[in-house]
Amino acid sequence: MKPNLRRILFVFILISPFFSLVTSLCIGTYHIPIIDIVKMLLMKLYGEISSFLYLITEGKINLSFPDKYPYVYRMILFEIRLPRVLLAMIVGSALALSGAVLQAIFRNPLVNSYILGISSGAAFGAALAIGLSLPLGVAPMAFLFALMAVLLTDSLAKIRGQITSVSLILAGIITNAFFSALTSLLKFLMSHAQLASVVYWLMGSFADAGWNSVKITFPVVLAGCCMIYAMRWQLNVLSFGEEAKIVGVEAERLKLIFIVIVSMITAVSIAFCGVIGWVGLMIPHIVRMAFGPDHKVLIPLTITLGASFMVLADTLARSVATYEIPIGIITTLLGIPFFAYLLRKTGGGWDA
């Protein structure tokens, strides 16, 4: 790729979440023109600044002015669409970044949270919390079982102290099957009302998104993204495999730290939107093919492209038909051919 084209693409991916957000906010059963969307967002921001100035100056400065838009516009934008789009961006960033980290530490471009069993483990934990109404809550249970799943996969894949690409994928299949069976058993024991709720939740959807879910997921995912970016050079070293030991890096301890962070952001995402697969496989590899394996560039671009992809996929899920299609179906239909392409291209090996 030519340097100028690469720079343009780099900037475009970085700012793509903004365009995806505005576009998605316009689309829906009740159409709102894009110019009105932008104006209402700016007026909302202006109103927040005005309220802040009014508070800190004890009422001496008041910049507020009447909102000319009807109540139905404001209700749809700020109470329905905006929290949903923001949650989709947060979840997309988390799942894409999780895939990039796992691919680096296991040195396999076919690895993601879905294949390693993290998603199925978190799904079982969340379904357990929903079905049994456990006091611990959905997010903590999802995190606990996500961590258990990835540690189980790692232990099963380790043969004579080594983890190969084949053993890792086979271990992930075993872990997925195990937690899927537990989830099926749980569904068998549920009442019809609980079963319907869990089955729909397992297919993945942002239909129940609200400001409460945004307030919980955003700080967790933001903290995880910041920690991973701060440790980006360790990811570069770990991606070299055994050579990491030569430069004095404690590979096993670092892998555990990254696994905990990935489990945390994956679990909190799954807890509020259900299982959404394949995002962590597609997005990091697309960025890696265009910009290379350096995580200084890979991490921020994976975060922004993951956010944009998830917003556009959710927009497609809720607008392609008169009824809403679970987004997990959309991402799976897109992910399967991409996975087949990667398998044929790389043979399951690491080409970074």
C-alpha positions in Angstrom: 0.0 0.0 0.0 1.3 3.5 -0.9 2.2 5.7 2.1 -0.3 8.4 1.2 -3.1 5.9 0.8 -2.1 4.3 4.0 -2.2 7.6 5.9 -5.6 8.4 4.5 -6.9 5.0 5.4 -5.4 5.3 8.9 -7.2 8.7 9.5 -10.5 7.4 8.0 -10.6 4.3 10.3 -9.8 6.5 13.3 -12.7 8.9 12.7 -15.1 6.2 11.3 -17.0 5.8 14.6 -18.3 9.3 14.3 -19.7 8.9 10.9 -21.1 5.5 11.8 -22.8 7.0 14.9 -24.4 9.8 13.0 -25.6 7.6 10.2 -27.0 5.0 12.5 -28.9 7.6 14.5 -30.8 8.7 11.3 -32.0 5.2 10.4 -35.0 3.6 12.0 -38.8 3.3 11.7 -39.1 7.0 12.6 -36.7 8.8 10.2 -34.9 11.9 11.5 -32.9 13.9 9.0 -29.1 13.9 9.5 -28.9 17.7 9.8 -31.4 17.6 12.7 -29.4 14.8 14.3 -26.3 16.9 14.3 -28.1 20.0 15.5 -29.7 18.2 18.4 -26.5 16.6 19.4 -24.7 20.0 19.4 -27.6 21.6 21.3 -27.5 18.8 23.9 -23.7 19.4 24.3 -24.3 23.1 24.5 -27.0 22.6 27.1 -24.6 20.5 29.3 -21.9 23.1 29.1 -24.5 25.8 30.0 -25.6 23.8 33.0 -22.1 23.3 34.2 -21.3 27.0 33.9 -24.5 27.9 35.6 -23.6 25.6 38.5 -20.0 26.8 39.0 -20.8 30.5 38.7 -23.8 30.3 41.0 -26.3 31.3 38.3 -24.3 34.3 37.0 -23.9 32.7 33.5 -26.8 31.1 31.7 -26.3 30.1 28.1 -29.4 28.0 27.7 -32.0 28.6 25.0 -35.3 26.8 24.1 -35.1 23.6 22.1 -37.1 24.0 18.9 -37.3 20.2 18.2 -40.5 18.3 19.2 -40.5 16.0 22.2 -40.8 12.9 20.0 -37.5 13.7 18.2 -35.6 14.2 21.5 -37.1 11.0 23.0 -36.2 8.8 20.1 -32.7 10.2 19.8 -31.6 10.5 23.4 -33.5 7.7 25.1 -33.7 5.0 22.4 -31.1 5.4 19.6 -28.2 7.1 21.2 -27.7 4.7 24.2 -28.1 1.8 21.8 -25.5 3.1 19.3 -23.1 3.9 22.1 -23.4 0.5 23.6 -22.8 -1.1 20.2 -19.7 0.9 19.8 -18.4 0.0 23.3 -19.1 -3.8 22.7 -17.6 -3.7 19.2 -14.5 -2.1 20.5 -14.2 -4.6 23.4 -14.7 -7.7 21.3 -12.4 -6.6 18.5 -9.7 -5.7 20.9 -10.1 -9.0 22.7 -9.5 -10.8 19.5 -6.4 -8.8 18.7 -4.9 -9.5 22.2 -5.6 -13.2 22.1 -4.2 -13.6 18.6 -1.0 -12.0 19.7 -0.4 -13.9 22.9 -1.4 -17.3 21.3 0.3 -16.4 18.0 -2.6 -17.6 15.9 -4.8 -15.4 13.6 -7.7 -17.8 14.0 -8.1 -17.2 17.7 -10.7 -15.0 19.3 -12.9 -15.0 22.4 -15.6 -17.0 20.6 -13.3 -19.8 19.5 -11.4 -20.0 22.8 -14.6 -20.6 24.7 -14.6 -17.2 26.5 -17.9 -16.3 25.0 -19.6 -19.6 25.7 -18.3 -19.5 29.3 -19.5 -16.0 29.9 -22.8 -16.9 28.2 -23.3 -19.8 30.6 -22.5 -17.6 33.6 -24.9 -14.9 32.5 -27.6 -17.4 31.7 -27.1 -19.0 35.1 -27.6 -15.6 36.8 -30.7 -14.9 34.7 -32.2 -18.3 35.1 -31.6 -18.7 38.8 -31.9 -15.0 39.7 -28.6 -15.1 41.5 -27.8 -12.2 43.8 -24.2 -11.9 42.4 -25.5 -10.4 39.2 -25.1 -11.1 35.5 -21.8 -9.3 34.8 -19.8 -10.8 37.7 -21.1 -14.3 36.8 -20.2 -13.8 33.2 -16.7 -12.6 34.1 -16.1 -15.5 36.5 -17.1 -18.2 33.9 -15.3 -16.4 31.1 -12.1 -16.6 33.1 -12.7 -20.2 33.9 -13.3 -21.0 30.2 -10.1 -19.5 28.9 -8.0 -21.1 31.7 -9.6 -24.4 30.8 -8.8 -23.9 27.2 -5.2 -23.0 27.9 -4.6 -26.0 30.2 -6.2 -28.4 27.7 -4.2 -27.0 24.8 -0.8 -27.3 26.6 0.9 -30.6 25.6 4.3 -31.2 27.0 4.5 -27.5 28.0 3.8 -26.3 24.4 0.7 -24.9 22.8 0.2 -25.6 19.1 -2.3 -24.0 16.8 -4.2 -27.3 16.3 -4.2 -28.1 20.1 -5.5 -24.6 20.9 -8.4 -24.8 18.4 -9.3 -28.3 19.5 -9.2 -27.2 23.2 -11.4 -24.3 22.3 -13.9 -26.7 20.7 -13.9 -28.9 23.8 -14.5 -25.8 26.1 -17.2 -24.5 23.8 -19.0 -27.9 23.8 -18.7 -28.2 27.5 -20.2 -24.8 28.4 -22.8 -25.1 25.6 -23.9 -28.4 27.1 -24.2 -26.8 30.5 -26.2 -23.9 29.0 -28.5 -26.4 27.2 -29.0 -28.3 30.5 -29.8 -25.0 32.2 -32.4 -24.2 29.5 -34.0 -27.6 29.9 -34.6 -26.9 33.6 -36.0 -23.4 33.1 -39.6 -22.3 32.9 -41.0 -21.2 29.6 -40.7 -17.5 30.4 -37.1 -17.8 31.5 -36.2 -20.0 28.5 -37.6 -17.5 26.0 -35.6 -14.7 27.6 -32.3 -16.7 27.7 -32.7 -18.1 24.1 -33.2 -14.6 22.7 -30.4 -13.2 24.8 -28.0 -15.9 23.6 -28.5 -14.8 20.0 -27.3 -11.3 20.8 -29.2 -8.1 20.6 -29.0 -4.4 21.6 -32.8 -4.1 21.8 -32.7 -3.6 25.6 -29.8 -1.1 25.6 -30.2 1.9 27.9 -28.1 4.5 29.6 -27.6 2.2 32.6 -25.9 -0.4 30.5 -23.7 2.3 28.9 -22.7 3.7 32.3 -21.6 0.2 33.5 -19.8 -1.1 30.3 -18.0 2.1 29.3 -15.7 2.6 32.3 -14.8 -1.1 32.4 -14.1 -1.3 28.6 -12.3 2.1 28.7 -10.1 0.9 31.5 -9.3 -2.4 29.7 -8.5 -0.5 26.5 -6.1 1.9 28.3 -4.3 -1.0 30.1 -3.8 -2.9 27.0 -2.6 0.1 25.0 -0.2 0.9 27.9 1.2 -2.6 27.6 1.3 -2.6 23.8 5.1 -3.3 23.6 4.7 -6.4 25.7 2.1 -7.7 23.2 4.7 -7.1 20.4 7.2 -9.1 22.3 4.7 -11.9 23.2 3.8 -12.3 19.5 7.4 -13.5 18.8 6.8 -16.6 21.0 9.8 -18.2 22.6 12.0 -15.2 21.7 10.1 -13.3 24.4 12.1 -15.1 27.1 15.4 -13.9 25.6 14.6 -10.3 26.3 13.6 -11.1 29.9 9.8 -10.9 29.6 7.8 -13.1 32.0 5.6 -14.5 29.3 3.3 -16.7 31.4 2.6 -13.9 33.9 1.9 -11.4 31.1 -0.3 -13.8 29.3 -2.4 -14.3 32.5 -2.7 -10.5 32.9 -3.9 -10.1 29.3 -6.3 -13.0 29.7 -7.9 -11.5 32.8 -8.3 -8.1 31.1 -9.8 -9.7 27.9 -12.1 -11.8 30.0 -13.2 -8.7 31.9 -14.1 -6.6 28.9 -15.6 -9.6 27.0 -17.8 -10.6 30.0 -19.1 -7.2 30.7 -20.0 -6.8 27.0 -21.8 -10.2 26.8 -23.6 -9.5 30.0 -25.6 -6.6 28.4 -26.1 -7.8 24.8 -25.7 -11.6 24.7 -23.3 -13.6 22.6 -22.0 -11.9 19.5 -19.4 -13.9 17.7 -16.7 -13.5 15.0 -16.1 -9.7 15.5 -12.8 -10.5 17.3 -11.7 -12.7 14.4 -12.5 -10.4 11.5 -11.6 -6.9 12.7 -8.0 -7.4 14.0 -7.0 -9.4 10.9 -8.4 -6.7 8.6 -6.3 -4.1 10.4 -3.2 -6.4 10.5 -3.4 -7.0 6.7 -3.5 -3.3 6.0 -1.1 -1.9 8.6 1.0 -4.8 9.9 1.4 -6.4 13.3 2.7 -3.4 15.4 0.3 -3.1 18.3 1.0 0.6 18.6 -1.0 1.0 15.4 -3.1 -2.2 15.6 -4.7 -1.5 18.9 -6.3 2.0 18.3 -7.4 1.0 14.8 -8.9 -2.2 16.0 -10.9 -0.3 18.6 -12.3 2.2 16.2 -13.0 -0.2 13.4 -14.6 -2.6 15.8 -16.9 0.2 17.0 -17.9 1.2 13.5 -18.4 -2.4 12.4 -20.7 -3.2 15.3 -22.8 0.0 14.8 -23.3 -0.7 11.1 -24.1 -4.4 11.8 -26.7 -3.4 14.4 -28.2 -0.8 12.0 -28.5 -3.6 9.4 -30.0 -6.0 12.0 -32.8 -3.5 12.9 -33.5 -2.0 9.5 -33.2 -4.9 6.9 -36.6 -6.2 7.8 -39.8 -5.1 9.5 -38.7 -7.0 12.6 -35.4 -7.0 14.3 -32.9 -9.7 13.5 -30.6 -10.7 16.4 -27.2 -9.2 15.7 -25.4 -12.4 16.5 -26.9 -13.9 13.4 -25.6 -11.0 11.2 -22.0 -11.2 12.6 -21.9 -15.0 12.2 -23.1 -14.9 8.6 -20.3 -12.4 7.9 -17.7 -14.2 10.0 -18.0 -17.7 8.7 -16.7 -17.0 5.1 -14.0 -14.7 6.6 -12.9 -17.6 8.9 -12.8 -20.0 5.9 -10.7 -17.5 4.0 -8.2 -17.1 6.9 -8.0 -20.8 7.3 -7.1 -21.4 3.6 -4.7 -18.4 3.6 -2.8 -19.1 6.8 -3.3 -22.8 7.4 -3.9 -21.9 11.0 -0.4 -20.6 11.4 0.9 -17.2 12.5 2.1 -15.0 9.7 2.6 -11.7 11.6 
